[in-house]
Amino acid sequence: MLDVTDLVLEDHHTMRRQFALLDDCWDDPRALGMIWKGLARLLDVHAACEEEVFYPYLLKYGDSGDDDSTEGDVVDETDDALGDHNEIRDAVAAAGKEEPGSEAWWSAVRKAREENDDHLAEEEHDALPDFRRNASVELRAELALRWLDWRYAHDSGEGITYDKDPETYIEQHRSSPVAGPVGHPVDATSVTQA
C-alpha cells in the first residue's frame, strides 16, 4: 500500500545520495553543476510538496501535545520544519549565484547540506513517526496519491511558492479544514475526514 511517509523518506534518501555524489566529484566543476542543478530543484520541490501535502495533515492528525509535553507537538514540528525549509532555500539560492566548485559555492552548499541534514533527522525522529502513529493507513495512502499528483505537476520547480512565514502557515492550516480528495480513482469514502 502507498504511504506518504514512505515517499517523504524516499526523497530523503535521494537527497543524501546526491549530496554524497557532490563529494565524489569535488574537483569537477562541470559534474558539480549538473548534480547540484537536480539536487537544488529536489530540495525546493520536496519542501514545497511537504508544505502542500504533508504538513497540513500533520497539523490536523498528529499529536497535539495535549499531555503538556513540548516534544512532538505538531505546531512545534511544523514551525521547525518551515523554518528549516526557509533556511535550506536561502542556502540553495546563495549557491545558485556562485560558480560550481568555487569556495563561495561550496560554502553555500555546505550550509544547505547542514540545514538539510538537521531537518531530515528531526522529521524522521518526530514528524513522520508522529503521523504514522496517528493517521489512518487510508489517509496515508490518500496523501501518497496527492503527493505523487502534486510532484508530477511541479517537478520542474515551476509554480511553487518559496519561503513561508511559519506562524501564518500554521494559523491558516489550523483554522481551515484540510482539502478533500483529488480527482483520482481512490474512493473518497476511504479517506479519514475531519
Sequence and secondary structure as in RCSB ss.txt:
>XXXX:A:sequence
MLDVTDLVLEDHHTMRRQFALLDDCWDDPRALGMIWKGLARLLDVHAACEEEVFYPYLLKYGDSGDDDSTEGDVV
DETDDALGDHNEIRDAVAAAGKEEPGSEAWWSAVRKAREENDDHLAEEEHDALPDFRRNASVELRAELALRWLDW
RYAHDSGEGITYDKDPETYIEQHRSSPVAGPVGHPVDATSVTQA
>XXXX:A:secstr
   HHHHHHHHHHHHHHHHHHHHHTTT HHHHHHHHHHHHHHHHHHHHHIIIIIHHHHHHHS   TTS STT HH
HHHHHHHHHHHHHHHHHHHHHTS TTSHHHHHHHHHHHHHHHHHHHHIIIIIHHHHHHHS HHHHHHHHHHHHHH
HHHHTT TT      HHHHHHHHHHS      SSSS GGGS   
